[in-house]
Amino acid sequence: MGRQQKYPVRLTDEEREQLGTIARTGKHSARVMRRAQILLWSDEGKQDKEIVALLGCTPLTVASIRERWVREKRLEDLPRLGSKPMLDAKQESLLIALACSDAPEGRGEWTMQLLADKLVALKVVEQISDETVRRTLKKTSLSRGKRSSGVSRK
């Protein structure tokens, strides 16, 4: 028998039933289903190396799933934090409309910097970089100066 686990899993009948349902039915993400299976096998007494061989995951994955369950009784990931988008939907639509409009007088087409400057001049935003303009347009079919959009890569 292997060494003693730092976070041994001891499931109640109710937990075993809930995890069994999660592991068997396709109503959850593959990640959550795999975590439920890891916990069920840990509760049955399978060693980490057996579970690793059965699932093709790493020993650290098995250990961290057991630890999270023992400490928090949680299978799901916590929501990930990120910075909020630079432009909201209304500002984004104004940028797209601007990119689709005729270029300023004396210019053959819009550049990313011209679009950024125009958004600031129109008080759509207080400040914006040409890179943010580029990334925003890249998400649309107006990506990087396609002829149909009139936006230049310059």
N, C-alpha and C positions, 0 to 999 in steps of 0.2 A: 504494500500500500504506500502511496505517496506521502509527502509531508503534510502537516496540518495547514489548512487554508487560513489566511488571515481574516477573511470575511466569509465564513461558511453560510450557505443559504439553507434556511429551514422554513419551508413554506407551510402555511395552514392549508387545510382541505379546500377552503374557499379560494385562496390565492392560486393553488394548484389547478383548480377548475378554470379560473379566469385566464391564467397563463396558457393553459392547454387550449382553450378556445381561441385565444389570440394566435398561438402558434399554428393551429390547424386551419383557420379560416383566412381568406384573403382580404379581409376588411381593413387591414392595417398595412403600413409600409413594410417592405422586406426587412428593413433594419429593425423595426420593432418586433416583427415575428421572430427574427433570429435571436434577439435579446431574450424573448420569452422562452425560446427553446434552450438557450444557454442556462437560464435559471432553472428550468425543469430538470435538465440533465444534472446540474450541480446539486439540486435537491435529492436526486436519485443516488448521488454518491459518485458520479463519474468524475474522474480527475481532469484537470485543465488540459493536459496533453491529449486525452481522449476526445474532448470536446473540440479542441483545435484541429485534430485530424478529421473529425466528422464534418465540421463546418468550413474548414479551410481559412480560418481567421488566425489572428495572432494571440499568443498567451496574454499579452497586455489587454487585449479586447475582452477576453473572458474575465480576467481579474477585475477590470474596471466596471464591467457590467454587474458583477457580484457585489462589488463595493457600493456602487450607486444604489442597488436594490436594498442592501442591508441598511444603509444610511438614510435613504430617502424614499424607498418603495416606488421608484420611478423608472419607466421604460423610455419615455419620450425625451427628446433633447429639449433643453430650455430654448426659448426664442433667442435668436442671434441679434446682437445689437449692431447697428451700422449708422452711418451718418444719414441724415435726411436728404432727400433729393434736392439738388440746387434749384430746379425749376418745378413748379407744380403743373398740373395738367393745363391750366389756362395759359400760363406763361409759355409752356412748351408749344401749345397750339399757335400762339402769337409768333413764336420763333419760326415755326414751319410756314405759316402764312407769309411772313416776311421773306423767308428764303425762296418762296415760290413767286414772289412779286418781282417786278422789274428792278434791275440793279440801279444804284444811284446814278445820277447824271454824270457822264464822263467815265463811267465804268462799264465794262462789258458784262461783268458778272459779280455776284456777291462773293466776298472772301469771308472766312470765319471771323476775322477780326472786325471787318465792317459790320457783320451781323451783331457781334457782341457790342460794338460801340453804339449801334442803332437801338438795341434793346435798352441800353443805359440812357440814351438820349430821349427815348420815348417813355422813360420812367417805368418800364416793365419790371426792371430789377435795379438795385442800387449798384451792383457790380457783377460782372461775369467775365470769365476768361474765354478766349477763342477755343480752348480745349474743351470746355464744357459745352460750347455750341457744337463743336465737332461730334462729341460723344452723343449728344442729344439727337442730332440729325442722323447719326449712324444707326440709331435704333429704328429709323424710318426708312422708307424706300428712297429718301432724298440723300442717301449716304454719299459723302465725299465727292461732291462735284460731278455727279452724273449729269449728263447733258440736259436731261428733262427738268432738273431742279434749278439750273442756272447758278449753282454755288461752286466757287472755285476752290481748289486745294491750296491756294497760295496763302 
